[in-house]
Amino acid sequence: MPTPIIMPKFGQMTEESTIVEWRKKEGDKVAKGDILFDVETDKSVMEVESFTDGTLLKIVVPPGVPVPVQSTVGFIGQPGESVPEVGAPPKKAEAAPPPPVADRTTSRGEVPVSVSTVAPSPAPQPVGPTRFRISPRAAALARETVIDPTRITGSGPEGRVVEKDVRAYLAAHHYDQIRITPTAKILAAKEEMDILSIKGTGDGCRITVADIEQAIAEKPKPMSKMRQVIGQRLQQSVVTAPHFYVTVEVDMTDLVALRARLKEQGVPFTVTDFIAHAVVLTLREFPDVNSTTDGRSARWRSHVGLGLAVSLEQGLVVPVVQNADELSLAELSQQARALAEKARTGKLTPDEMSGGTFTISNMGMLDVENFTAIINPGESAILAVSSTLKKPVVRDDKVVVRSIMKMTLSSDHRLIDGALAARFANAVKQKLEDIGLWNRLMS
């Protein structure tokens, strides 16, 4: 009997996932441990392995379709085995307008197309979607001229768009003056574009394939699941947590020189390693910064879950070094490097992105003088680290060139006041500037 392939549940909060790509085709041999498909969850793209040997008999869920966790997405078995029928998995209702022209007609010879409208407020009863009505002849003319008929005001019964309305609309928009190449028109029709909304850049303002392709590229596209979740979480953070910012300048000259000497000795610590360890040491001194609040109560965390933001092409992920307060500088560096590599290769597990109590966002490699970061929900502060730049500064009443780095602490003002934020930021600064401290930690 075929074995169903079940969409795994990645993390406690994951309710649905989307298959990005099937690595196997129907009929392919599958060995236990083979990668069957890649899945996009709320936070990352992950690989799903086969738990059995056999042949991929059927793919139930194609790429790009979000499905609830624990849904059957395919079957593995032996060639010739009968595959049970599986209904389409339930999907969340989405409000998306259908194509402007439908092929079916009503009893009155109309082609109905649903167009969502906003219900009037206040309304005694819920108002459903109005129906855009267009006659078959009008719909055919709209298709032939490659325009969007839903923009036309109908003069027929119940607002139905009839052929004369389309012709009047075309005349009002000087359609007869439009010049478009045959290939461009075919492409526009295929992509359901409205050529009245496209400006031609060819000779004599002729609309070309390049113009259509540019318009296609500008069409709204659904955001990835990861990008949607990032947006929702950061919006939630900004709305619920009043952000307060403190910026300090750190003289990194001596630490940069120490790092260069260590690199020559085969000890490749990064600037982020020193910043991360300085933050962990400072969080021990300022437990309120390692806390969280819902606006009514505050909760202190006894261990530091240090989040290190990693930028990927599809968005930002924050792997978390668990119990960072128990690690040496070398151990912290090793774990941070391993997590960053897993993030870049899409192999982070949900557990490795959970449990953060404080986050560092380092844009030092991007030539950024200063920036602010949004606090991750569930935390009370985040440290934004900018580039280390050579600047003229005053030392002992003399102007000298030093390597300066700016750090900005974003704090939840419900829990952390300005004085505490300033003391915390300056404590991190003092540790980074204390070369004796780093020599002692590495001895």
N, C-alpha and C positions, 0 to 999 in steps of 0.2 A: 504494500500500500504506500503511495507517495507520502513523503514527509513535507508538511507545510513549512515555508520559510516565513518566520514571524518578524515584524518590525520591532526591534528591541526598544526598551525604554531606557533612554540615556539620561540619568539623573532624575531626582524626585519630582522636579517641576515640569519636566518635558511631557507634553500631552500629545504632540504630533510631530512628525518628521517628514522630510521630503527626500526621495531618492534622487541623487544628482546624476549618477551614471551606473548602469549595470556593467560589471566587468566580464560577465559571462553572457552568452547568447543561448536561446532555447536550443537544446540538443547538445550543448557542450558537456564534456565530462567534468565532474566536480569532485575534488578530494577534500577530505576534512581539513580545515584550516585555510582553504583557498578563499581569497577575497571575492565575495559575490557582488557587492555593490557599495557605492559611497553614499552616505546619508548626510544631509544638512539638517542639523538640529538648531535649537535656539541660539547656540553659542559657537558652533564649529562644524566642520565637515569631518566625518569619521568613516572608517572602513568597517564593514560587517563581514565576518568570516562565516564559512559553512561549518555546521556542527556534524555533518554526515557526509559519506561518500555517495556518489551516484551520478545521475544525469539531470541537468536542469530541464525539467519537462515543460514548465510553463511559467511565464512572467505575467503576474496578475496586475501589478501596479507599474506603469511606465515611469520614466524619469519626469520630474517636474510636478508631480501630483502630491500635495500634502495629504498624509493619511494619519489616523490615530495610531498611537503605539499599540502593540499587540495585534495589529491587523495582519492578515495573511497577504504577503506580497508575491508569493510564488510557490512552486513545488519542486522538490527533488525526489527522484525515484529511479526505477529501472525502465529502460526503453520499452514502450508498448503498454505500460501500466496506464490505467484509466485515471484521469485527473478529475477530482470532484469539481462541480460548479461552485464558484465563489462570486457572490454579488459584489458590486462596486462598493468600496468602503465609504462610510458616511463622510461627507465633507461639510465644513462650515459654510453657511449661506453667505454668498457674496453679492453685493449690489453692483452689478456690472451691466452697462447698456449693451443690448444685442446689436448685431449688424444693422445698418440703417435700412436695408431692403430685405424683406423675407420673401420666400418663394410661395408660401401658402396664401390662400385667399379666403376671405370670409364669404358668407352667403350673399353679401351685398356687393361682391366683386372688389373687395378692398384687400390690401396687403397690410396686415397689422404689424407694427413694430413697437415694442414696449419702450417707453422712455421714462426713467425715474424722475419724479418731481418732488419738491419739498412740500410737505403737508402744511397747510395754513395754520397759523397759531394765533389765538387758540382755535381748536376745532372740536366740535361736539363729538365727532366720530372719526376713527382712523380713516385716512384717505389713501386709497391704493394708488398704484401707478396709473397715470393717464395713458391712453393708447394713441400712438401716432398712426394716423390712417393715411394711406396713399393708394390711389387706384393703380391697377396693373399697367396701364399705358403710361402713367406718370412715373412709376417705378422703373419701367423699361427705359424711358427717356433719361432718367437720372443715372441709370447704369451706363447708358450709351455715352453720356456727356461726362461721366466720372465726376459727379458732384455729390455732396451730402444733402439729401432731400429733407433731413430733419430740421434744417435751418429755414425751411420754407413755410410760410403761413398759408394754410389751406383755406380755400373758399367754398369747398364742397360741404355736404351735410356732415354735421358734427366735426367740422374743421378738417375734413378730408382734403388731402392735397390731390388736385387733379392735374391733367396734362397742361391746361392753360396756365396754372400757377407756376409750374416748372418753367414754361417758356417765358413767362413774365419775369421770373427770377433770373433766368439766363440773360434776358435782355437788359434788365436793370444793372447787372454786373458786367455788361459788355463782353459776354462770352464769345461773341463772334470775332472779337479782336485778339483773343488769346491764341498764341502760337505754341504748339507743343509737338515734339518729335513723336513719330508712331511708337517707338520703343518705350519712350517715357510714358506715353499714355497707357500702354499695356501694363507697365509696371505699376503705375498709379492705380489702375483698376484692380489689379491683383492684390495690392496692399490696402485697398479700400480708402485711398486718399481722396481729398477734395481738391481738384486742381485750381479751383477759384481761390484757395488760400495759399497757393504756392507762387512765389515770385520767380520769374525766369531770369537766368543770367546769361543765356546764350545770345547769339546775334539777333538784334531786334527784339530783345527780351523774350526770346523763345525758351520755353521750359524744356530742359534736357534731362537725361537720365540722372546726371549728377545732382540736379535740383531735387528730383524725386527721392534719390537716395539720402540727401541731406534732410529732407522733411521726414523720411522714415526714421532716420537716426534720432530726430528730435521728438518722436512720438513718446508719450508717457509709457514707461516700462515698470512692471512691478519690482519693488525692491526685494533683495534677497531676504530670507528669513533672519539671517544674522543681522543685516543692516536694520531691519524693522525692529528687532529686539533691542539693538543698541540704542536706536532712537527713542524707543518707549522708555527704556531704563534711565537714560540721561534726562529726558524730559521730566520723568517722575522725580529725579533727584533735584533738578533745578526748581521745580514747583514746590516740593515738600521741604527741602532743606535750604534755609537762607544762607547763601554763600558769603564768606568773608575772606579777603585776600591779604596776605602779608608777603612782601618780597624782600629778600636779603641778597647781598653780594658776597660771594665766597672767593677768597684769594686761593686759587688752586695751584699756584706756581710751585710750591714745595712738593705737593702731592703728585703733580704731573712729573716732576723730576724723579721722585721716588718710584713711580710706576714705570718710567723709562729704565731705571736701573734694574728693577725686578724683571722686566721683560728681557733684558740682556742676560739675566741669570736663568732664563727659562721659566719664570713664574708670571704667566700672562694675565694678571688681574686687570679688569677693566675699570674705568672710572665709575661705572654703575655699581660694581662690586663694593667699592669704598663707600659710595653714597648709601647703598642698601644697608651695609653694616652700621654706618653711622646713624641711620634712621632707627634701626632695631635697638641700638644702645640707648637712643634718646627716648624711644617709646617706653622703655623700662622706667625712665625717670618721670615721664609724664603719662601716667595710666589713663587720664581722662581723654587723651587723644586716641588711645587704643580702645575706645568705647563706642557705643552706638545709642541712638535715642529715637523714639517714635514721637517725641514731643510731649509725652506724659511721664515716661520713665527712662532712666539711663541704665545701660548694661555694660559692665566692664568685662573685657576678655583677658584671661590670665596669660594667654599665649599670643604671639604675633603671627598672623597669617599675612605674609608680605606679598602683595600683588605687584607684578611687574608688567606694565602694559607693553604689548607687542603688536606692532602694526603689520597687518596683512593686506593683500590686495583687496580682499572682500570685506575688510573691516578691522576693528580692533578687538583683540582678545586679551584677557588678563589672567595668565597662569599664576598660581599662588604657591609660594614656598611655605609649607606648613611648619609650625613651630620654629620659625626663623630665629627666635630668641634663644634657642638651645644650640645653634650652629656657630662654628668658628667662621672666620672670614673665608677660609679656603673651602669649607663645606657649603657655605652660602653661595659662593661663586660657582661651585660645581653644580649644585642643584638648579641655580638660576639659568646656567648655560644649557643644561639638559632640558629644562622646561621650554626655554625659548626655541630650541631646535625642534621639539615636538610640536610647538605652536606653528612653526613655519612649514612643517610637513603635514599638518592637519591630523596629528595623532594624539592630541590632548584628550584626556578623559574628562567627563563632567566633574569628577572629584578633584581633578587638578586645577579646576577653575572655580572652586567653591571654597568657602571658609576664610575669605580675605577680611582683614581688620584694618589694613592701611595699604594704600597703593602709591607706587612711584611711576610717574610718566616722564620718561627721559627722551627729549628731542634734541639732545646735544649733538647728534651726528647730522642734523639737518640745518645747521647754520642759523639757529633761531636765538635771538638775543633775549627774548622774554615771552612767556605765554602763561595762561591760566588753564587749569584743568577742572572738569566737573567731577564731583565726588561720586564714587560708586555707591549705589544704594546699599544700605546695611553697614556703611562705614561713616566716619565722622570727619575724615580729612584725606587729602591727596596732595602729593608733592610734585610740582611741575619743575623739571630740571632743564635748563637751557644750555646752549653751547658755551664752551670755555673759549673766551676770546681775549686776545692781548689788548690791553688798554693802558693809557697813561693814568696813574693814580699817585696820590700824595702819600709818601712814607718818610717820616722824620723830616717834615717840611721840605721834602724834595720830590720832584716829579719823576717817577720811574715807570717802566713798563712791566706790568704783571699780568698773569693769566687769570682772568676774572670770569666767574660763572654765577649767573643769577638763578635763584630758586624761589618759587612762589608757592606758598602753602595755601590751599583752599580749605576752609574749615566750615563746619556746620555751626552757625552762630547760635543755634539753640543750646549747644553743649559746650562750645569753645568760644570764649570771649577774646577780644583783641589782644589783651595782655598775655594770655596763655599762648595764643598762636605765635606772638612775637618771641616769647621765651623759648618755645619749642623750635622755631626756625633758627634762632640764634644758637641754640644748643647743638643742632646739627651742623651749623656753620663752624662752630668752635672745634668740633671733633674733626671735621675735614681739614682744618688748618693746623691741627696739632700733630705734627710729624712724629713726635715722641710717642704718642698714643699708638700709631700704626707700627712703629718699630717694636714696641712692647708686645702688641698683639701677634706679631709674626716671629717673635723670638722664641 
